[in-house]
Amino acid sequence: MPDIQRTVVLLKPDALQRDLLGEIIRRFEFKGLKIVGLKFIRLTDELLNEHYAHHMDKPFFAGLKKFMMQTPVVGLALEGLDAVGEVRKIVGSTNPLQADAGTIRADLSMNVSSNLIHASDTFESAVVELKRFFSDEEIFSYEKITDRYIFGDG
């Protein structure tokens, strides 16, 4: 049986500007993922340099940072069975035009630079990103009556 994992999702400025926060969060809740952390985050130059270090030498980096600093982003910490992989399925391909129908990006966006959402791409990234965007006090463990139906008895 897959492990219960935690992962990070950032709802980008375009999701906030387009009033899509509720729709996006609803999709994770419908899947059965549990919200264990939720907050607005004002991204700083330093935080973006750390988070997007792999893009620093790319020509779009300055524009990406400017975009991500336009408004606060919404940070979600989600928990569930194989949460990293399941969130990635729900989010869809980075390029919305290549994303599978039914995914957030395919249904709600049309270009890579405004693709609404960031999701941790591996379990290892999720561990690092949880520490980057949430303090221990901002992550909650709690039982929901539906956990046994969603995650199984064991």
C-alpha positions as CSV (number, residue, x, y, z in Angstrom):
1,M,0.0,0.0,0.0
2,P,1.3,3.5,-0.8
3,D,2.7,5.6,2.1
4,I,0.9,8.6,3.5
5,Q,3.0,11.6,2.3
6,R,2.9,15.4,2.6
7,T,3.5,17.7,-0.3
8,V,3.5,21.4,-1.1
9,V,1.3,23.3,-3.6
10,L,1.6,27.0,-4.3
11,L,-1.3,28.8,-6.0
12,K,0.4,31.4,-8.1
13,P,-0.7,35.1,-8.6
14,D,-2.7,34.2,-11.7
15,A,-4.9,31.7,-9.6
16,L,-5.5,34.5,-7.1
17,Q,-6.2,37.2,-9.8
18,R,-8.6,34.9,-11.6
19,D,-10.5,33.9,-8.5
20,L,-9.7,30.2,-8.9
21,L,-8.5,29.4,-5.4
22,G,-11.7,27.7,-4.3
23,E,-11.9,25.6,-7.5
24,I,-8.3,24.4,-7.3
25,I,-8.5,23.6,-3.6
26,R,-11.9,21.8,-4.2
27,R,-10.2,19.4,-6.6
28,F,-7.6,18.3,-4.0
29,E,-10.4,17.9,-1.4
30,F,-12.5,15.9,-3.8
31,K,-9.6,13.5,-4.3
32,G,-9.4,13.0,-0.5
33,L,-6.2,14.9,0.1
34,K,-6.2,16.5,3.6
35,I,-5.2,20.1,4.0
36,V,-2.6,20.2,6.9
37,G,-1.3,23.7,6.2
38,L,-2.8,26.7,4.4
39,K,-1.6,30.3,4.3
40,F,-0.8,33.4,2.2
41,I,2.9,33.8,1.5
42,R,4.6,36.9,0.2
43,L,7.6,35.6,-1.8
44,T,10.9,37.5,-1.4
45,D,13.8,37.7,-3.8
46,E,15.8,35.4,-1.5
47,L,13.1,32.8,-1.2
48,L,12.5,32.8,-5.0
49,N,16.3,32.5,-5.7
50,E,16.3,29.4,-3.4
51,H,13.1,27.9,-4.8
52,Y,13.9,28.5,-8.5
53,A,17.7,28.0,-8.2
54,H,17.5,25.5,-11.1
55,H,16.2,28.3,-13.4
56,M,18.6,31.1,-12.4
57,D,20.6,30.9,-15.6
58,K,17.5,30.8,-17.9
59,P,16.4,33.9,-19.8
60,F,12.9,33.8,-18.3
61,F,14.1,33.8,-14.6
62,A,13.7,37.6,-14.0
63,G,10.2,37.6,-15.5
64,L,9.3,34.5,-13.4
65,K,10.4,36.2,-10.2
66,K,8.6,39.4,-11.1
67,F,5.4,37.4,-11.8
68,M,5.6,35.4,-8.6
69,M,6.0,38.6,-6.5
70,Q,3.0,40.4,-8.0
71,T,0.7,39.2,-5.2
72,P,0.9,36.8,-2.3
73,V,0.7,33.2,-3.3
74,V,-1.4,30.6,-1.4
75,G,0.6,27.8,0.2
76,L,-1.0,24.5,0.8
77,A,0.5,21.5,2.6
78,L,-1.5,18.4,1.6
79,E,-1.4,14.9,3.1
80,G,-2.5,11.7,1.6
81,L,-1.6,8.3,0.0
82,D,1.2,9.0,-2.4
83,A,0.4,12.7,-2.1
84,V,3.2,13.9,-4.3
85,G,2.2,11.7,-7.2
86,E,-1.5,12.2,-6.8
87,V,-1.2,16.0,-6.6
88,R,1.0,15.9,-9.8
89,K,-1.8,13.9,-11.6
90,I,-4.4,16.4,-10.6
91,V,-2.2,19.4,-11.5
92,G,-1.2,18.1,-15.0
93,S,1.7,18.9,-17.3
94,T,3.7,22.2,-16.8
95,N,2.5,23.1,-20.3
96,P,-1.3,23.4,-20.1
97,L,-1.7,22.7,-23.8
98,Q,0.0,19.3,-23.3
99,A,-1.8,18.5,-20.0
100,D,-4.4,15.7,-19.9
101,A,-8.1,16.8,-20.0
102,G,-9.5,17.0,-16.5
103,T,-6.3,18.3,-14.9
104,I,-6.2,21.8,-13.3
105,R,-3.8,23.1,-15.9
106,A,-5.7,21.6,-18.9
107,D,-9.0,22.9,-17.7
108,L,-8.1,26.3,-16.3
109,S,-5.0,27.6,-18.1
110,M,-3.5,27.9,-21.5
111,N,0.2,28.9,-21.2
112,V,3.2,27.9,-19.3
113,S,4.0,31.3,-17.8
114,S,0.5,31.5,-16.3
115,N,-0.1,27.8,-15.4
116,L,-1.7,28.6,-12.0
117,I,0.1,26.3,-9.7
118,H,3.4,24.9,-8.4
119,A,3.5,21.3,-7.0
120,S,6.4,19.5,-5.5
121,D,7.8,17.1,-8.2
122,T,9.3,14.4,-6.0
123,F,9.0,13.2,-2.4
124,E,12.5,14.6,-1.7
125,S,11.5,18.0,-3.1
126,A,8.3,18.0,-1.0
127,V,10.4,17.5,2.2
128,V,12.6,20.5,1.3
129,E,9.7,22.7,0.2
130,L,7.6,21.9,3.3
131,K,10.5,23.3,5.4
132,R,11.0,26.2,2.9
133,F,7.4,27.4,3.0
134,F,6.0,26.2,6.4
135,S,7.2,26.2,9.9
136,D,6.5,23.2,12.1
137,E,3.8,25.2,13.9
138,E,2.0,25.8,10.6
139,I,1.6,22.1,9.8
140,F,-1.2,20.3,11.6
141,S,-1.9,16.6,12.3
142,Y,-5.5,15.8,13.0
143,E,-7.9,13.0,12.4
144,K,-11.0,13.3,10.1
145,I,-13.8,10.8,10.3
146,T,-13.4,10.3,6.6
147,D,-9.7,9.3,6.9
148,R,-10.5,5.6,7.2
149,Y,-12.7,5.7,4.1
150,I,-10.1,7.6,2.0
151,F,-6.8,6.2,3.3
152,G,-8.1,2.7,4.3
153,D,-8.2,1.0,7.6
154,G,-4.6,0.2,7.9
